[in-house]
Each structure stands twice: as C-alpha cells, then as structure tokens.
Amino acid sequence: GEDVEQSLFLSVREGDSSVINCTYTDSSSTYLYWYKQEPGAGLQLLTYIFSNMDMKQDQRLTVLLNKKDKHLSLRIADTQTGDSAIYFCAESIGANQAGTALIFGKGTTLSVSS
Amino acid sequence: GAVVSQHPSRVICKSGTSVKIECRSLDFQATTMFWYRQFPKQSLMLMATSNEGSKATYEQGVEKDKFLINHASLTLSTLTVTSAHPEDSSFYICSASPIPGSEDTEAFFGQGTRLTVV
C-alpha cells in the first residue's frame, strides 16, 4: 500500500538552514504537502507542490520534488526557534483532485537551539 | 483561508460513555470530510471518509459501530465514539474538502480534539 517515510528527528542551530526529507510510494499522487504541528495543536499547512513541478519557493521555505525517485524535501532558510515543531510530509491518495484524504509520514521533530 | 472548526478541543470521559466530536466548515461547503486519529508521537491515520447525505466509508480495521459518523449537512460532520475505553484515548482531527470543482488545493484541518478516557 501507499507509504510515506521521513526521518524522525532533526536538530539545527538558529540561523542555519534545515532540510527535512521525505519519500513516498504512490506515484499517482497529485499533490504533496508539508504540514507543521506545534505541541497540542492541530495541523498548519506550510506549503504544497503539484506533482508536475520540481520546485516551489515561498519566502523561507523551498520545496524540492524528485518525482523519479519519489523524494520530497522541505528547506527552511534562516531557521528560528519558533520553527521548532513536528513537520509532516503528506501525499494525496491517488490521482484524485485536490482536497482528498492524505497519507501522512510519521513526522520529523525539528529542534532549533539558540 | 478557509476555516474548519472542531469542538470540543479537549474532553475527558468515563469508560463506557459516548463522546461526540463536531467538525464544521465555517466559510465553505464540504461534501466530504475526513476523520483522522493520531496516537502520541505517531502519524495521523485516516479513519473514515464522511460523505454528506450518505454513509461514511471506513478504513480497514476501523469499527464503524464504535466510531459513528454523521454528515447531515454540507457544513457539519460528527464523530461519536461509543462506549469509549481507555485505548480510545487519542487525538482526533477532522479535515474538510470543498465541493468538487473548487480550485482550492488545501485540505483544511480542524484544531483537533484530545480525548482522554478514564
């Protein structure tokens, strides 16, 4: 079945760049997402990328998609202590239109030290 | 952006009682809503797809008689955990999908409900 894998922990210093990696299995996924979850809170959409794109930049966030290798990454430039959270990679189920159910990775806990 | 409101945010109930969680789309109509469950330090797992005006579709391993879903209107879906037990304690999150044809690409999530069964 479909699966999304990501590393569990990442620790960086304030001001450095953070790169969170993710691999997925469903090649028909139309959209791939990055969500942020702070302790005890719901999910906040950070950014998404359509499967026919290979890069998307949004302020401090850069998403790279390698569709051949089914690899997705999220780069956070100038990481701040407020970026400390759990980051989830998610793919849309199948080649459906947007806004469908998602399959999530286990989440990467980003710890930013000052 | 669009807002999905989930209520309550936290609930503690006694073992054997039932708990209802509401998921509302505040500024758009949603023919489809999704219910997820998240165990501590785990990912979100899709439990069921709630379809307005028809029966919910449950994922494998999810008991439909235990997790009752009602999607009675285009802005409200409810999840009722019946005869709750401590192992049902978890974080439940809903998401709502706009009516098909919308150009929105985002799955809008509620704030989540922390259920503790004692």
Interface residues (C-beta under 8 A of the other chain):
Chain A: V4 Y31 Y33 Y35 G40 A41 G42 L43 L45 Y48 F50 F88 Q97 A98 G99 T100 A101 L102 I103 F104 G105 K106 G107
Chain B: Q6 T32 F34 Y36 Q42 S43 L44 M45 L46 T49 I93 S95 S97 P98 P100 S102 E103 D104 T105 E106 A107 F109 G110 Q111 G112 R114
